[in-house]
Amino acid sequence: MAQVESLLKMLRSQGGDLLRITRGSPPEFTKNGAPIRLFFPTVSEGMHDRLVMALLTPAQSRAVTQKQPISFVYDAGELGVYDVDMSAGLRGVSSVRLRRGSGATPAPVVRDTVLPQQRTADLDMLLARAIEAKASDVHLSTGATPVIRVDGRLHRLGQSVSIDEAIAKWLSPEQKNRVESGQSVDIGIDYHDSRLRINVYLHFGGTAIAVRILPAAAPKLISLQLPGEAMALSTIGQGLVLVSGPTGSGKSTTVAAMAQERLRIQGGLLITLEDPIEFTIASGRHGLVRQRQIGRDVRNFPTGLRDALREDPDVLVVGEMRDPETIALALTAAETGHLVYATLHSRSAGASVERIVDTYPAGRQSQVRAQLALSLRGVICQQLVPRATGKGRVPIVEVLRSTSAVQNVIREGHTAKITNVMDLGRADGMVSMQTAISNAVANGTISRDSALKPTR
């Protein structure tokens, strides 16, 4: 019933008078004979059948199954009364038409038992709309309409969804208690052909949920359209590779794709430490993958890293370098012959180096600079910029490679010179962000206006 009512709510909010639900097409909304242009996903076979069954009584279901045309009046409570027309069999119903307000009095009916999947119909429809729109994120909040992010821009949806429904579906009782006590909760779940990374938290207006929509499996590295200088960091043998950028710039996607490519080329054992697990990484013919989720499979990042060093890894993926202990263990792993991929929130290669060093008190920074200069193999700093065509976004990537000049700059604390070193090190596979942006504008990939705007 929730699916039908959510569509009728949308019809009423637009002042419409006719809703047509057709198998294999988006729902159609009409006002005085003119179509109302709204974005909705195609109605799948399963959803179409659930919508039909939600409207019918058992007797009506039998009549439709016997391919008898059927018309009846449907009372949607405060949403109004609707004339409903159907024809053909239940599996063959191609469309359902609901026209508002004949004034007829609906007969009392006893409906079929609600199917379990209908409990979350509003939420499922919202997620289907977001995925169809190629949204990267969905934002839900108590008493507010949902918002999706498409190509970096926020779009408010007219359809409402119960946040209590989402919490009941996604959180365990223990996780609900954590949220109510003022903590945030991170979880990852499989959703059809996608993976959802979900963060639930409190704010001034109540409870809020941020949902990141990801592919279920890590993409192939070549599909990310990264420059060759960045892709080359998937073939190195050992050391630390940082992938940095602002929130939502695709850092986790790049790390997962690079680690997967490393296994495909060289094999070995990959251990990931993630909060939560975002992608399923393919092991390839000669690889082995162990993905561990913080809070579920291991207590925290430092514990997971200490464990990993005793578990015979070739490659380590650290979801985020968050604290001095995690950074120290990652550097130790890189120094002792492992390849370590890690993500970091920063807007340039130089800022990535400074962020690691600044995590430590002044008395230890010299030692950390020396360790970092020795173990760092490269930094990829990326941002996503709208394409000049207006369809989708493209990664603009800065690449720092470890050379003697870079090591000296890091060791001596002259990170402000890193951009100059990159400009002089193009033959060593380095590209500064400014050069990457200029190249993308010159070849028409992005517009000059997009290049001047802050991105995420």
Order of alpha helices (4+ residues) and beta strands (2+ residues): alpha-beta-beta-beta-alpha-alpha-beta-beta-beta-alpha-beta-beta-beta-alpha-alpha-beta-beta-beta-alpha-beta-alpha-beta-beta-alpha-beta-alpha-beta-alpha-alpha-beta-beta-alpha-alpha-alpha-alpha
